[in-house]
Amino acid sequence: MPAVSKGDGMRGLAVFISDIRNCKSKEAEIKRINKELANIRSKFKGDKALDGYSKKKYVCKLLFIFLLGHDIDFGHMEAVNLLSSNKYTEKQIGYLFISVLVNSNSELIRLINNAIKNDLSSRNPTFMCLALHCIANVGSREMAEAFAGEIPRILVAGDTMDSVKQSAALCLLRLYRTSPDLVLMGEWTSRVVHLLNDQHMGVVTAAISLITCLSQKNPEEFKTCVSLAVSRLSRIVSSASTDLQDYTYYFVPAPWLSCKLLRLLQCYPPPEDGAVKGRLVECLETILNKAQEPPKSKKVQHSNAKNAILFEAIALIIHYDSEPNLLVRACNQLGQFLQHRETNLRYLALESMCTLASSEFSHEAVKTHIETVINALKTERDVSVRQRAADLLYAMCDRSNAKQIVAEMLSYLETADYSIREEMVLKVAILAEKYAVDYSWYVDTILNLIRIAGDYVSEEVWYRVIQIVINRDDVQGYAAKTVFEALQAPACHENMVKVGGYILGEFGNLIAGDPRSSPLVQFNLLHSKFHLCSVPTRALLLSAYIKFINLFPETKPTIQEVLRCDSQIRNSDVELQQRAVEYLKLSSIASTDVLATVLEEMPPFPERESSILAKLKKKKGPGAVSGNELEEGKREGGELNGAGERPGDSSAIGASNASTPSPSADLLGLRSAAPVSAAPPSAGSLLVDVFSEAGPAAPAAGVNDDGFLRDLEPPTESSDSLLAEGPGDSDSAPPSVVSEDPAPPLPESDELLNKFVCKNNGVLFENQLLQIGVKSEYRQNLGRMYLFYGNKTSVQFVSFTTTVSCPGELQSHILYHCTAGAKLKPVDPLVEGGAQVQQVINIECLTVFSDAPLLNIKFRYGGALQNLTLKLPVAINKFFQPTEMSSHDFFQRWKQLSQPQQEAQKIFKANHAMDTEVLKAKLLGLGTALLEKVDPNPDNFVCAGVIQTKAQQVGCLLRLEPNAQAQMYRLTLRSSKDTVAKRLCELLAEQF
């Protein structure tokens, strides 16, 4: 790089930066910047032509102002002019300005491309490097179209300097990652691969990054790189630290290149050529041997470089999984790291051993370290290391050590970090089922699990134990006896009550012969928990009671008395009231034979994939649960959250779905195919999943077959009159509440709103007192939203009112109309403890909007006023109509929407694991049509839809480009209305 002379110091720039730093306030800084911008503008517009130095100085100032966060809307042409300068510093500043400020859609892009072409053909290595850096920094599709054919030629040309080759390789890598369909190697393939033999180590290091990326997409085309990579790796590994002095890092020769070579080899199976394979095995053995040698330096950089190569070598050994000797040696080496003082090494060792545990050659070697891993689980201070230890115990578990590992994990659960408890519970449940020698041990383990970590036992776990007990006759009596004993504890978790109610309702007769567990004792034990439980659990217990009447006729008078009491047949919860009334009537009028038929024992469940395995796989991401585990999990019923997998309510019989509207979820699979007709689930679920994907069951009249309500008409009143009808302004609301001003929206309102961009159902808000759930459905420009307000306390809410409002211009964009339940009346001002009330809001989208309506809730709890405001989850994408398009139509329409204001683009870091199926589900949840085989890059996603408003229709096209290697996304939206593209881009960027 040319030296920068003293004259290039740009004193004016230094003075300007000093002035900015000396500003005492933001206002002073803006004033100084505006003054400078006016001066620069006048210089650029002046009659006197500026020399190169002045242009460079002013462009530098504009660049500095932009980096301070201010918009720059001029100076681009002057920066382009700098590209034609023959001075390095002027050309450098021009390229820097273009890399940072010029948009790929800019009108200047043609001039820029011409300047870049001139520099690439100049044969001046410094200018060529600047041009290549600019192409890589911009990395747009337009750049790829212009230069994708030129850069490979520069890369492999014999007269190209080494520094230019490095830049060309990395530039080509950047273009391939952004536009792989345009970077076609073709005739250059073999010459690019042979760069691995280049004499210059820097060229090899840059080229191998390119070759690795190309090999991942086209392994067959680049498979000749394997032998060259092994040869180069062998030369590095066998060299002394003095042989490669320029590339030796703390006595470790070329560590970065070694790691990249090992990573490249992981793209391919073991070499078929015996000589190449033998040379590679020799390299891996040498790396393992060097790990045992005493360190040549005490500095951490030496050990880091040495261990980086070692872990990549172990990763390659695990990938090949064909050399038993190497696998066992790798395991032993990792075992030494398990007790290393460096936390990061212990973490990496545990992580690598998790993979080794799945190999048949090294599984037994991994098991020898079980005591060390158990100790790490108990004593490690870092929660992430403890989590890896738990993962390793799970991976090394088999029939010989299952009871020991499950016992240790249960013991650890009592003090485990809250962030990993749910995952630990799933793993214990899976291991207990997978390696159960006798199912009495399995039942003991699951009940112990509920006792220790009941709050973290998901529905899938207790559904699963019920399925297994029902499907296995040999364990039913033991399960009934064990759960009966567990329920006798003074304080038992609600999940234990659910399991106990279900199992005793089905199999209580198997232990009824013992006076200590007679029918009345069983009933009294269950009923003593009734008042402490949530509404869904109470509903399940009522079902158990009616089963008791069939199993034990002597309990009939006692149970009928319970069903007849006012707290049941006049319960504020419609589901409990319906069950009590119908079960009471069923027990009174049905003959013994009819009762026995209707309340017969549940049939065995069909065999399906274990729901717990599926849940763990979903929680941990792709690849976390092996295919073998999933196959082994297909013993007894269960699909993830599937209705066909859930245990049917043991008395889901007498109630009719048509007779009682219930908007709540399918809590126990009552809507699944069952041998008897299903009762509606509880309407009062507060803390269990109250929102299934099924639509609300008849909360108001006129439901279509497809679940959308026939009577969903847009409100005809003005927005002012609608506000007057809202329940929050009802005459029945107490003055003490209405007189209070609504609270400002909660700080987390936007975060809560973002959760509903790609879904319509879920819990909107929850604190210690109140849970607010949402179910919504939309068609064209109309929507209907159901709000469920649940009182989580045992104390009554008084003066309960809700108000929906549209701030500012939103009043002219959305119309809404509020009702409560099926009757057109305000929400009841009294909400009983443990009860739930429902509100319906009809919505009409008049025109596009950005803000969300506000929901204000006020009530008094223990005399204190509670006043909170949330944003309703209504976004513009809710009014999408999916549009199917062919590839030709999509790109034709894409080009038509080419105005800068019609496009919004955002490049951002992935917030979640890049799972293709999850991405598809989110894009479908957005409301658009997901277009298959439209984008030439199969990894990209394209969608199309039309937003329906009363005033207009707005077409939208979406393109999502994931980069798995960089864990980044580029999201581009184009729409016929500029505000829509920008708003959708903001909403979607938070989802991935």
N, C-alpha and C positions, 0 to 999 in steps of 0.2 A: 504494500500500500504506500503511495507517495507520501512523503513527509509534509506536514502542514507548516508553512512558513509563518513567521511572526506577523506578517502583514495580513494573514487570514484570521486574526483574532477577533475581528468585528467588534470594535470598541462600542459602537452604538448599541449593539445587542446586549453587551455586558452592562452598560448604563441602564438600559430599559429593565433588565432583570433585577438589577439592584434597586431601581425605583419601586418595582412591584413588591419586592421583599420588604421594603421600608414602609409600605403603606400601613397605616394604623387601623384601618377599618375596611370592610368589604366595599363600602361606597367609594372610598378613596381609590381602591384598586380598580373598580369599574370605571371611575372617572379617568384615571391614567390610561387604561386600556382604550377607552373610547377616543381619547386624544391621540393616541398612537395610531389607531385604526384610521382616523381622519387624515393624519399625516401621510400614512402609507398609501391611502386611496388617492390623495392629491398627487403624490409622486408618480404613481402608476398611470394616472390620467394626464399628467403634465405633457407639455409639448416636447420638452427636452428628453431625448432618449437616455435611458439609464444604462450604465455599464454593468458588466456581469457581477462585480463585487456588490454594487448597490442592490441589484435584484436579489442576490443571495442573502444579503443582510435583511432585507424587508420580508422575504419569504420565510426566513428563519424566525423573525418576530411573529409572523402570522401563525407559524407552526407552534411556537411557544404559547401564544394566546389560546390556540385551540386546545392544547394540552392542559391549560388551566380550566377548561370546561366551557369556553365561549364559542358560539357559532362563528364560522368563517364562510362568507359567501362571495369572496372575490380573491384574486391572486392566483387562481388556478392556471391561467394562461401564461403568466410570468414564470411559474414553476415549470411548465412544459417547455418554455423557451430555454430554461437553464439546462435542459437535457441535451441541447445541441452544442453546449459549451465544450471546449477542449480541456478545461481545467477540472481537475478531479474534485476539488471541494465544491465548485458550483454544480457540477453534475450530481454529486452525492446529495446535496441539499435538495435539488430538484426531484430526484428519485425518492428521497425520504418524504417530501411533501405529498407526492403522488401516492405512495404506499399508504399513507395515513389518511388523507383527506379525499381522494378522488373515488367516486362511486363507480362500480362496474358499468352502470347504465349511463355514465357521463357522455356528453357529446364530444369530449376531448379524447375519448378512448382511442380513436383512430390515429390521432396525432401522436399519442403516447406510444401506440404499437409501432408506428413508423420509426420513432426515435429509438425504441428498444431494438428493432430489427437492424438499424444502422450500427448500434453498439455491438450487437452479437456478430455482425459480419466485419467488424473493424479489426479483429484479431488482436486488439489491445486487451490483455488479460484483466487489467483493472476495470476497464469499462464493461467488459463482458460479465465480470462478477457482479457489478452494480446492476446491470440489466437483469441478470438471473435472480438476484435477490429481490428486485422489484416484482418480477413475475410471481415468485414464490410468496411474497408478502400479500399481494393482491389475491392471487389464487382463484380468480373468477373463471367461470365457464368460457367467457369471451377470450381470456388469456389462453386458456387451454386450446380453444379452437385455432387461435393465431399461431401458437408456438409449439404445440405438442409434437409436430413433425420435425421441427428444427432442433430441439434440445437433445434427443437421442443421438443425432448426428454429431453434435458438439461433444457429447459424452464419450463417444467411442473413437473419435478422430485421433489419429496418431500424433498429430502436431499440437493438440490441445494441452495447455499447461496443467499441472496437477491441481493447482488451486481452482482453476476453472472447472475441471472435472468434478471436484468435490461439490462445487456450487451447482453444477448441472444435475448431478445425481439427486441432491436434496430438492432442487427445484422440480424435477420430474416426479419425485415422490409426492410432493405437495399437490401437483396437478392431478396425479393418479388418484389421490385420496378424494379430491373434490369432483373430478369428472373422469371416472375410470373408463367410460365408454369412448372417450376421445383419445386416450393415451394407448395406442396400439403398438406394441413392440415389434411384432412380425419379424422382419429380417434382422432387427437389431438384437434379438434375444440372446443368441450364442455369444455375441461380442460383449453384451452387458454382463452376462454370467462370467466371462473370462476376466472381468475387472477384479475378480477375487484373487487373481494371480499378479495383480499390479505390484510394482516394486514399492510404490509409495503407500505407506500404511494409512494415511489420511484418506486417500482415494478408496481403499478397500473398506474402511469404516463407513464412509458415506454410501458406497455402492451396496454394501450388505443390507443397509436399512431399506433401500429401494428393492433389492432382490427378495428380501423377506416378505415385503408387502405384496409384490407381484406373485410370489410363490403361494401365498395364502389364497389368492383368487384363482390362479392357474397352475396348480402343482405339477401337472404333467409336462407343461411347456418348459418349466424351469428345473426339472428333476436332475439335469446334468450338474446343477450347482452342488449336489451332495458330496461328490468325490472331491471337488475343488475346496469345499468348505472343510472337509476332514483333513485334507492335505495342509491347508493353511493353519488350521487349529493345531495339528501335530507339530508344525514348525514353531508355533508360539509356545506350546506347552513344554516342548523339549528344549527350548532355548534358555540360556541363563539370563539373569536380569541385566547383564552387561551387553548382551547381543543387540538388544533393541533399546538403546539408551534414550533416544528421543521419545519413545512410547512406553517407557517403564515408569510405573507410578508406585512409589514407595516399595521398591524391590519386587513388584509384581509386573511382569511384562504384558503390555497391551490388555489391561483388564476389560475395557469397554468392548474392544473388538472380540475378545474371547467370549464374553457374554452374548454378543450378537450372533456369533457363529453357532454357539450352542442353541440359541433360540431359533435360528434358521433351521437347524437339523430337526427341531421338534415339529416342523411342518411336514415331515416325511416319515414313513416307516423305516425300520432298520435297513441298512444297505444290503442289497442282494449279493453284491460282489464280495466274496470271502476276504480278499485282501483289504478292501476298504473298510469292511466291518471289523476285521482284526486290528487295523490301525486305529479305528475309532475307540474300540474297547481298550486298547493300550493307552490312548489319551485319557479316557475316563478313569482308568486305574491310576494313572500318573497324578491326576487332579486329586483323587482320594488320598493318595500317598502323601502329596504335598500338604494336605490338610492336617496330617499327623506330625509333620515336621515342626520343630520349635520355631516360633516367629523370628523373622530377621529384623524386626523393628517393634518397639513397644507402642508406637503411635497407632491411634485408632484407624487412621486412613489405610494402613497396611492390612489390618485385620478385615476392614470393610471390603477392600478390593479382593482379598483372598477368598473371603466367604461369599462374595457375590458370584464368583466363578464356580465355587463349590455348589451353591444352591441351584445354579442353572444346570450344572452337570447332573445333579441328583434329579432335577426335573426331567432331563433327557432320559436318564435311566428309568424313571417311572413311566415316561411316555412309551419307551420301547417295551418294557415289561416282558423281556425275553432272556435276560441274563440273571439267573438266580444268585450267582456269586456277587455281582455288582449290587443287586437289590439288597441283599443281606448286609453288605459292607456299608451301603448308604444308610440303612436303618441304624446300624451300630454307630455310625458317625453322628447321625441326628440325635441318637440317644445320649451322646456325650454333651450335646448342646442343651438338653433338657434341664441341666443343672448349672448352666453357664450364668455368670453374674449379669450378663447383658440381656435386658428384657427383650429387645428386638430379636435376638438370636433364639431365645426360648420360644417366642411367638412363631417365628418362621419354622423352627424345628417341629413344633406341634402341628402346624399347618401342612408341612410336607409329609409327616407321618400319617396324617389322615388319609392321604392318597395312597401311601404305601400299604396301609392296612387292607386296601381292597385287592391287593395282588396276592395270588395264591402262593407265590414264592416267598413273600416277605411277611405274610400275615402272622405267622408264628413268631418271627423275630420281633415284630412290633409288640406282640402280647407280653414279651419278657419285660417290658418297661411299664407294666400296668401300675405297679406301686408308685413309681416316680410320677406318673400322670395323675394318679389319685391325690398324691401329695400336692401337686401343682394346683389341682382343683380346690384344695382346702386352704393353701397358704399364699397363693399369688395375690399381690396387691392390685395388679392391673386387671380390670374386668374383661378386657379383650383377650388377655392370655387365658383367663379362667374359661372363657367361652370356647377358645380353641381346645383347651383340655377336655371340656365336656364333649366337643365334637369328636375328639380322638377316642375317648372312651366309647362313644356311640359306634364309631367305625370299627374298633377292635373287638366289639362284643360278639360272642358266639355262644353256643349251648354250654360250653365248659365254664365260662365265667359270667354268664348272664346274671345269675342271682347276686353275685358279688358287686357287679357294676351297677345294677339297678338299685341295690341297697345303698351304695355310696352316693349315687345321684339323688336318691330320696333324702339321704342324710344332708347332703349339701343344699338341697332345695330350701331347707328351713332357714338358711342364712344367705341364700343366693341373692345376687343383685337383681333388683326389680326388672331391669331391662332384658334379662335373659330367662326369667322364670317361665314365661309362656312357652318358649322354645324347649326348655328343659322338660316341662310337663309333657309336651308332645313326644319327645324322645323316650322318656320313661314309659309312656303308654305304648309306643311302638315296640320297644324292646320287650316289654312284659308280654305283649301278645305274640310277638314273633318267635320268642324262645321259651314260651310257656310249656313246661313238661307236663304239668297238671294244671288245670284251669282254676283250681282253688287258690293256687299261688297268684295267678293272674288277678282274680277277684280281690284278694287281700291287697295286692299292690295298688290297684286302681283306687280302692276305697281309702287306702293310706295316702295316696296322691291327693285325693279330694280333701282329706283332713288337713294335710300339710299346706297345700297351695290351692285351696278351693277357688279363690278369685281368678286364678289363671288357668283353670280347667275349662277348656272351651266346650261348646255343645258337642262337637265331634267326639270328644273323649267319652263323655257319659252316654251318648247315643251308642257308641261302639261297645261298651261293656254290656249294655242292655241287649244289643243284638247277639252277642256271643252267648250270654246266659240263655236267651230264648232259643238259640240254635243248638244248645248242648244240654241234653237232658241230665247228664251226669253231674252238672255243676249247679243246677237250679236250686236244689234243697240247701246246699252249702251257701249259695249266694243269699238266699232268703234269711238264713240263720245269721250270717255275718252282717248283713245290712241292718237287721233287727238290733243286733248288739251295738252297731255303730250309732244308730239313732238314739240310743239311751244316753249318750253323752249330753251333758247340760247345754253345751253350745256346739251345734254341728252346722256345717255350711249348707247353704240352700241347695247346692248341687247334690249333696248327700241326701237331702229330703226328696229331691226329684227321683234319684235312683231308688231310694227306699220306697217311695210311693208306687213307683212303677213295678218293682220286683215283688213287693208284698201284695199288690193288687193282682198280680198274675200267679204268684207261687206261694202266697202266704199259707195256703192250705197244707203245704209240705212240712211246716213247723208248728201247725196248730195243735198237734197232739200233746205237746209239752205244756203243762199248766203255766209255765213262766212266759210262754208266747201264745197264749190262747187268742182266739179271734178278737175278743173285746180288748185284751191287752194291746194287741197290734193296732187296733183302731184308735184307742186312746193315745197310744204313743205317737201315731201319725197326726192325730188331731191336735195334740199339744204343740205341734210346730206350725199349725195352720195360720194363726194370727201373725206370725213373724215373717211370713213369706210374701213374695211378690205375686201379682195377679196370675201370671202364667203357671206358677207352681201351685197356687190355690186351685186353679182349674184342673191341673193334673191330679191333685189330691181328691177333688170331688169325683173325678173319674175312678180313682182307686176305691172310693167309698161305695160306688154303685157296683163295682166288681166284688167287693166284700159281701154285699147282699146276696149275690149269686153263689159265692163260695161258702158263706156262713149265714144261713137263713136266721140264726139266732141273733145276729147283730142288726136285723132289719128295723126293729122299733127304735133303737138308739140312733141309727144313721138317718132314719126318716125324720126324727126329731131335730137333728142337726140341719137337714135340708129344709125343714119347715120353718126354721127360725127367721125372723125379719132380716137379720144381717145377711142371709143368703137369698131368699126369694125377693127381697127388696133392695138388693145390693146396687150401689150406684154404677157398678161396672156391668154393662149389658151382657157380657159373656158369662160371668159368674152367675148372674141372675138367671139367664137362660138355662145353663146347666143344672142349677139347683131345681128350677121348676120342672124341667123335662125329666130329670133323673127321679125326682119325687113322684111324678105321674107314672113313669115307667115302672117303678117299684110297686106302685099301688094297684095298677090295673092289669099288668101283664101276668100271665100264668107262669108257673115254674118252668115249663118247657120253653115257652117263648123267651123268658128271661135268660135261660141257659143258652139258647141259640144265639140271641143278640149279644150276650156278654161272654161268648166262648173265648178260650185262650187264644192269644195272638199266634198266627202261623209263623213258621221259620222265615227268616229274611232271605232273599235271593243272594247268591254269591257275587260280590262286586269288589272292585278295588277298595282297599282300606282308605276311609276318608281321612284318617289321621296322617297317613303317609302323604296323601295328596295335599293336605294342609301344610305339612312341613315343607314339602317341595315348593309350594307356592310362597311360603314365608321366606325360605332361604334363597329362592331364585333358581334358574335352570342349572341342572348339573349337581344340585346339592344332595339329591336323593338318587341313588343309582337305579338303573332299570331293574336289576335283580331284586332290589328291595321292593319295588313296586309290584313285580311279579309275585314275590312271596307274600305281599300284603293282600293278594286277592283270595283270601280264604273265606271270610264271612263278609256279609253285605257292606255297602258303604261307598257312595261317591260324594265328592266334596260338596257340602251344603245341598246335596240333592235330596229332593223330597222322597224319592224311592228308597233312600238309604236310612232315613230317620225312623226311629221307632214310632209306630202309630200310638196315639193316646189310648191307654188301655180301656177306655170306655167311650171312645169317640163314636157314639152310636145313635143315641136318641135324638140329637139335635139336628135341625134342618138348616142347611145353608141359606135357604131362601127366606126363612122366617126372621132372622136377626142380622141386620147389617153389621159387618165387622171389618174395619179397615186395617186390622193388624196383620202381623206376619203369620206364616205357617210355622207355628212353634214346634210342633212334633210330627210334621209330615202328614197332617190331616188331609191335605189336598192330593196326596199321592194315591195311587191305586191301592185299594185295600179291600178285604173281603166283605166289609160292611160299609155303609154310608158314613161319611165323615162329618164330624161336628166342626163348626167354625172355630178358629183359634181365639185366644183371648184378645179382647180389645184394649186391655190395660197394661200391656207389656211396657215396662219402663227401662229395665236394664238389660234385657235380653234383646236379640236382634228383632226389632219390631217391624222392620221393613224388608219384606221379601221382594223379589222381582215381580211377583204377581200384583195386579192392580187392586185397588181398594174394592172390597166386596160390597157393592150397593150402598154407599153412604147417602145417596140421594136417588130419586126416582130416575128411571129411564136409562138403563145401561145397555149399550150395544153389545153385540157378540164379541167385538174386538176390545171391549173394555172402555172405550171412550164414551162419554155420557152424551146422550141425545139432546138433553136439555141445556147443553153448554152453549148459551147464546151470549154475545157481547153485551155488557151493560150499556144501557141507552142514556143514562143520566150523565150530566156533566161531572167532571172530576170533583167539583166542590160538593155536589149533592151526594156523590159516592162517599166522600169523606164523612159527611154527616151521618150516613147510614152505618159506618164502621162501628163495630162493637165497642171500641174505645170511647166513642162519643155518645153512646146510648144514654137515654134518660135514666136508665136503671143504675148507671155507674155512680158510686158514692162521690159526693163533692170533694171529700178529702183526698181522693185519688186524682180526679180530673183536674183539680186546681194545680197540681204539680206539673211543671214543665217536663216534657220527655227528656230523658238523659241523652247525652251524645252517644253515637255508636261506639260499641266496645272496641278497644284497640285491635283485638283479634278478629274483627268482623270481616275484613278482606280475606284473611287466611281461611276462615270458616266458609266464606263464599267460594273460594277457589276449589274446595273439596267437591262442590256440586257442579262444576263446569261440565264434566263428562259423565255425570250420573244424576238421576232424578230422586233417588230415595236415600235416606240416611238420617243420622242424628245431627241436627243443625247446631244445637247448643246443649251443654250439660254442666251443671254445677252441683253443689251439695243439696240444693233445694229442688231444682227444676230441671226437667229434661224436655227439650223441644225437638220433635221429630218431623220430618217432611216426606210426603209422597206427592209426586206431581206427574202430570201427563199433558202433552201438547199436541195440537194439530193445527197446521197452517199458522195463522196469526192468533190463535186462541189457546188458552191454557187453563188448567184447573189444578190448584194446589191444596193439599190437605195438610193442616198443621195439627200436631198432637201435643198437647201440653200435659206433662205428667208430674204429679206431686210426689216427690221421692221421700217425703217425710211422713210422719204419722200425725202431723198437725194440719189443721184445715187452713187453706189459703182464703183470705177474706178480701173482698173488693177487687176481685181478679178482673182486669180489663186488658184488652189488646187493641192497638190502633195501627193501621197501615197508612203510610203517607208517602207521597212522591215529592222529593225535594226539588226545588228550582224548575228547570225546563222539563224535567221528567213528567210533570203533570200533563203536558201536552203530547207525551210519547206513549204513555201506558194508561189504560183504564182498568180498574179493578172493582170487585164487588165482594163483600165479606158476608158469609153466613156461618151459622154454627150447626154442625151435624145435618141431619135430614130436614130439620125444621128451620125456617128462616127466622132466626132470633139471635141475639147476642150471646157470646160465651157466658155460661153460668158464672155469676160473680163469686160463688162458693165452690172451691175445689177441695174435696175431701182428701184426707191423708191416704196416700197410695192409689188415688184415683187418677183418671186421665180424661181430659175433655178434648173435643175435636172442633176445628174450625175449617171452613172451606173458603177459598178465595178464587173467584173467576177472574181471569186476566185476558186483556186484549191488547196486542201490540199495534199501536197506531202508526209509528214510524221508528226508524232505528234509534237506539239509545245506548248510553255508556254506563250511567250510574244505575244502582239497584234501589228498589223501593225500601223503605225503612219499616221495621216492625218494632213497636214499642210495647212492652209488657209491664204492667204495674199491678202489685198486689201487696197485701199486708200479711206478714208472717210473724207471729208472736208480738203483734203491735207495731213492728218496725216496717216502714215502707220499703219495698223492693222495686227499683225502677231501672230497667235495662232496655237498651235499644240495639237491635241487630239489623243486618242487611238481609233481605229476603233473597234466596238463591234463584233470582231471575236474571239471566244474562241473554244477550242478543242471539246466541247460538241455539237457545231453546226453541227458536222459531224456524230452524232449518228444515227444508224439505230435501231429502236425498235426491241426487240427480246422477243417473248412470250415463257415462259417456265413453265413446271409443277413444283409442289413443290419438287418432287423427283429429277428432273433434276437440279433445282436451287441449292439445298443443296449439291448435288453431285459435281457440278461445284464449289460451294463455298469452299468445302473441298479441291478440287484440287488446288485452288489458296491460299495455306496456308503458302507460304514462307513469312517471315517478310517483305521483300522488296516489296511484291505484295499487301500489305495492307496499307491503310492510315486510321487513325481513329482520330476523334476529338470530344471532349465533350465541349459543349458551351451553354451559356445562350440564351434563346429565345429572339430575337430582336423584334418580332411581336406577336400578339395574336395567340394562338394555335388553328387555325380553320382548321378542317380536310379537308374541301373542298378546301381551299386555298392551303394547303400543297399538295393535289393531283394535283391541277392545276399547281403548280410550278414544281413538279416532272415530269409531262407530258411535260411542257414547256422546261424542260431540254433536251428532245429528246429521253428519254428511254421509255420502256414499263413498265407500272405500273402493277405489278403482284398481282392479288387479291387472297385471301385465301391461301397464300403460307406460310407466317410466322405464327407460332402457336399463337403468341400474336396479336390479331386483331387490336391493337392500332399501331402496327409497320407498316412501309411501306418498300416494297422491289421492286427493279427495275432491269431490265436487258437491255443491249444494246451492240451494236458493233460499235466502231468508225471506219469509213471508211476513209482510206488514200490511196494514190496511191501506196505506198510502202508496206503496210501491213494492216491487220485488227486487232483491239485491242478489245478483249472482256472485258466488265465491269459489275460488279455486285454491287448493292448499297443496303444498309440497313439503314433506318432512324428510330431511337427509341425515340419517344417523351416521356417526363415525365411531364405530365400536372401539377402535384402537385408541383414539384420543378421548373417548367418553364425552363427545360433544355432539350437538345437534345444530343443523341449520334449518330454520323454519321460514318458509316464504309463503305469504298469502297475497292473492290478488283479488280484488273485488271491484265492482262497478261503482262503488261508493267508498271514498278514501277512508272515512272514519271507521267503517266496518272492518277493513283489513287491519288497521292499526289496533282496534280494540280486540279483535280475535287473536292477533299476534300476542298481545299482552296477556290475555287469558290463558292461551295454550302454552306459553313458555313456562308457566308455573307447574304444568302437569307432567312434564317428562324428566 
